[in-house]
């Protein structure tokens, strides 16, 4: 079993992970997990746990994990947006074919405000991209 274990374990947290070094060989034949750091996936910050000094191998493993985790989270974010597009389509179909007058009365204003906000952001961002690409021409 000890041969199959990685050297590090990353306990996922909301903003990153608590990083543990695994110690598979001890006199009681128990797996020891010693926390060595906390890694923040949002800003890439790595903080040693306690008064610990991280080795270059520790730092390399944590940076590699952070890179992989950030890529995974970015992919998930795009998937969430794609699902949101599907949900908007399903909401339009619901409003057209199934919604009761009471449900429409309750949800029309919040939906319109959310869509207006989204549209404003998308239009502004598109204009920014066009201005950057076209050198300032509108």
C-alpha positions in Angstrom: 0.0 0.0 0.0 2.8 2.4 0.8 4.1 2.2 -2.8 0.7 3.3 -4.1 0.5 6.5 -2.0 1.4 9.9 -3.3 3.9 12.0 -1.3 1.3 14.7 -0.8 -2.4 14.9 -0.1 -4.5 18.0 -0.9 -7.6 18.4 1.2 -9.8 20.6 -0.9 -11.2 23.7 0.7 -13.4 26.5 -0.7 -10.4 28.6 -1.8 -7.8 26.0 -2.3 -6.5 23.2 -0.1 -4.8 22.2 3.1 -1.6 20.4 2.0 -0.4 17.3 3.9 2.8 15.3 3.5 2.1 11.6 3.8 4.3 9.5 6.1 3.5 5.8 5.3 6.3 4.2 7.2 6.3 4.5 10.9 6.8 2.0 13.7 3.0 1.4 14.1 2.5 0.9 10.3 0.0 3.7 10.3 -0.4 6.3 7.7 0.5 9.7 9.1 -0.7 12.9 7.5 1.3 16.0 8.6 -0.1 19.3 7.4 2.6 21.4 5.9 0.9 24.3 4.1 -2.3 25.9 2.9 -2.6 26.7 -0.8 -5.0 29.4 -2.1 -6.3 28.5 -5.6 -7.7 32.0 -6.3 -4.5 33.9 -5.8 -1.8 31.2 -5.9 -0.6 32.0 -2.4 1.1 29.2 -0.4 1.4 29.6 3.3 3.5 27.2 5.4 1.6 25.6 8.3 3.0 26.6 11.7 6.7 27.3 11.8 7.4 24.9 9.0 9.9 25.5 6.2 8.8 24.1 2.9 11.4 22.4 0.7 11.8 23.1 -3.0 10.1 19.7 -3.6 7.1 20.8 -1.4 6.8 24.1 -3.3 7.1 22.4 -6.7 4.4 19.8 -5.8 2.1 22.5 -4.4 2.6 24.8 -7.4 1.9 21.9 -9.8 -1.3 21.1 -7.9 -2.4 24.8 -7.9 -1.9 24.9 -11.7 -3.9 21.8 -12.2 -6.6 22.9 -9.8 -6.9 26.4 -11.4 -7.3 24.8 -14.8 -10.0 22.5 -13.5 -11.9 25.3 -11.9 -11.7 27.4 -15.0 -13.2 24.5 -17.0 -15.9 24.1 -14.5 -16.7 27.8 -14.7 -17.2 27.6 -18.5 -19.4 24.5 -18.0 -21.5 26.5 -15.5 -22.0 29.3 -18.1 -23.0 26.7 -20.8 -25.5 25.3 -18.4 -26.8 28.8 -17.7 -27.4 29.3 -21.4 -29.4 26.0 -21.4 -31.3 27.1 -18.3 -32.2 30.4 -20.0 -33.6 28.5 -23.0 -35.6 26.2 -20.7 -36.9 29.3 -18.8 -38.1 30.8 -22.1 -39.8 27.6 -23.0 -41.4 27.4 -19.5 -42.6 31.0 -19.7 -44.1 30.4 -23.1 -45.8 27.1 -22.6 -46.1 26.1 -18.9 -46.0 29.1 -16.6 -49.0 30.1 -14.7 -50.0 33.8 -14.4 -49.1 33.7 -10.7 -45.6 32.3 -11.4 -45.0 34.8 -14.2 -46.1 37.6 -11.9 -43.6 36.5 -9.2 -40.6 35.9 -11.5 -40.9 38.3 -14.4 -39.2 41.3 -12.7 -36.3 39.4 -11.1 -35.7 37.6 -14.4 -35.8 40.8 -16.4 -33.4 42.5 -14.0 -30.9 39.7 -14.1 -31.1 39.5 -17.9 -30.8 43.3 -18.2 -27.7 43.2 -16.0 -26.2 40.3 -17.9 -26.9 42.0 -21.3 -25.3 45.3 -20.1 -22.1 43.5 -19.0 -21.9 41.5 -22.2 -22.5 44.5 -24.5 -19.9 46.6 -22.6 -17.4 43.8 -22.7 -18.0 43.3 -26.4 -17.6 47.0 -27.1 -14.3 46.9 -25.1 -13.0 44.0 -27.2 -14.0 45.7 -30.4 -12.4 49.0 -29.4 -9.2 47.1 -28.5 -9.2 45.2 -31.7 -10.1 48.2 -33.9 -7.8 50.7 -32.3 -10.5 52.8 -30.8 -13.1 52.9 -33.7 -16.6 52.4 -32.5 
